[in-house]
Amino acid sequence: MVANAWTDKEFDVRLGRVLRAGVLLAAIVVSFGGVVYLVRHGHAVPEYHVFRGEPGDLRSVSGVVSDAWSLSGRGLIQLGLLLLIGTPVARVLFSVVGFLEQRNWMYVAITLFVLALLAYGLMNG
C-alpha cells in the first residue's frame, strides 16, 4: 500500500458520504417535484377508468432533464428517481477510485466488472 492511500475506515466514511448525499439529493428533488406537482395539479379529479401512461417526454433521460429544467412537477419527480437509481452507480464509481487510491488491483478489476454489468443492465434493461 502507498503511504498516502486511504485507510479502510477513511474509505468507508467517504463511501457513506457518497451514498448519503445521493439519497438526500434524490429525496430533495422528488419532494420539490411533488410540491410543484400538487400546487399545479392537486385540484384535478383523477379519472380511474382511463389509463394514461407516462408522456413520451418522460421516457428518456434527456426528456426528463428537459422537463425538470422547465420545473415540471413530473419531470422533477422523475429526475429525483433517476438520481436515486444513479446513487449505487456512483457508489461503484467511487469504489473504483478508492481501490485505485489503495492500489488494490484485484478489487479494481472486480469493481470495474460490476460497473460494466450495471451499465449493461441499465442500457439494455
N, C-alpha and C positions, 0 to 999 in steps of 0.2 A: 504494500500500500504506500501511497505517496503521503508525505508529511502534511500537505495541505488538504488532503481528502476529508470529506465529511465522515464523521463517526456514524455508527448505526443510529444512535439516538438523534443526532442532528438531522440525518436523512429522514427519519420517521416524523420528526417535528415539522420539517419543511413539507413533507408529503401531506401531513394532516392539514397544514395551512392551505395547500392547493385544493384539497377536497372541500374544506370548509368554505373557501372563497367561491368555488364553483357552485356549490349548493346554495349559498347565501345569495349570490348574484342571480341565479336562476329563480329563487323564491321572490326576490325583489321585483324582477322583470315580470314574472307571472302575476304577482299581486297588483302591480301597477296596471298591467293589461286588464286584469279582472275589474279593477275600479273604473278604468276608461270604458270598458265594455258595458258595465252596469249603468254608468252615467248616460251612455248613448242609447242603450237598448234594454234597459231594465224595465221599462214600462210595456214592452212588447208582449203580446199574448202568444204563447207557443202553440203551434199547430202540430199536434202529435200524430194526426192522421196522414200527414205528408212528410216523407223523408227527404231531407235536403243534405247532401254530403258537403264536405268542405269545398269552398270555392276553389277554382283552378289556381288562383294566385297563391294559395296556401299549401300547394302540393310540391313546391320546390323550395330549396333553401334561398335562392335569390328572390323568389316571390315573398317569402316570409320576411326576409330582411327589408325588402322594399315596403311591405305593409307596416312593419314595425317602425321604420323610419318615418312613415307618414302618421304615426301614432294611432294606428288602427288597434282597437282592443284585441281582436282575434289575432292580428299579426304579432302583437306584443306577447300574448299568451303562448303562441306557437314558438316565438323566439326563445322565451324562457324555457320551454320544454326542450328545444334544441340545445340550449346551454346545459341543461341537466343531463341530456344524453352525452354531451361532449365532455362532461366532468370526468368520467372514467377514462376517456381517451387522453385527456390532459394528464391524468394520473400516470398512465403508461408512458407518455412522452417525458414527463418529469422523472420517472424511474429510469428511463434510458440515460438522461442527463446525469442523474445521481450515480448510476453504475459506471458511467464513463468517468465521472469525477473520482470514483473509488478505484478505477482501473480494474473492475471486476468483469473480465471479458466474457466469461460464461453467462453471467446474468445479463450482460448487454445483448448477447446473441439471443437468449431466451426471450427477453423483453421485446426485442425487435420482431421476433417471430409472432409474439402475442399481438403486437401493434399491426403487423401485416394481416393477421386473422381478423382483428377488429375492423380494419379498413376494408377488407374483402366483404365482411358481413354487412357493414354499413352501406357499401356501394351496391351490393347485389341482393340485399335482403328485402 
